[in-house]
Amino acid sequence: MGSIVDAANKEVNGTASEKRPAVIFVLGGPGSGKGTQCAYIVEYFGYTHLSAGDLLRAEIKSGSENGTMIQNMIKEGKIVPSEVTIKLLQKAIQENGNDKFLIDGFPRNEENRAAFEKVTGIEPKFVLFFDCPEEEMERRLLGRNQGREDDNIETIRKRFKVFLESSLPVIQYYEAKGKVRKIHAAKPIEDVLQEVKAVFSPEAEKVEA
């Protein structure tokens, strides 16, 4: 009996190590419409959407020691250490039956990027970058009125500045490798969706084949 279990485990582990999940990083400034479009990609192309921010918030809510540490860092305006976020992402990928993932809002900086590839051994298929002018993002964030504390003009501008300083080097890194798919995100939702579909359709055909 033991040998059958061992053989099964070996087969599972072997498959897991040979077949890495397909990962797409989704980046864009606050209010660029990433979340809306990720929901469509999940619906049309069967990806699992993982938001680094949601995973961190869920960990805080759990009341774990890790969650308390994350909460304190966020309160102090510090960036959560890469390995903490990566471990949460890795756990979510491993516990999910899917093999196609959108990772939203990560990597936030070059250090995140390097650490993710080193820890997981996964390099993204490509980066989906929602390029949107600051004025348009401000207009959307101020207009959405979701009661979020961080939706005031000063905080929005600060978040945008952080995004530019931290995330643009990541985009430039992958751009040099021909791995960035830029979406013009200032357009109406339906037009943006058509652009997104055009990026994913060839990928969908490859998966089916």
Secondary structure, DSSP 8 states (H G I E B T S, - for coil): -HHHHHHHHHHHHHHHHHS--EEEEEEE-TTSSHHHHHHHHHHHH--EEEEHHHHHHHHHHTT-HHHHHHHHHHHTT----HHHHHHHHHHHHHHSS-SEEEEET---SHHHHHHHHHHH----SEEEEEE--HHHHHHHHHHH----TT-SHHHHHHHHHHHHHHHHHHHHHHHHTT-EEEEETTS-HHHHHHHHHHHHHHHHHHHH-
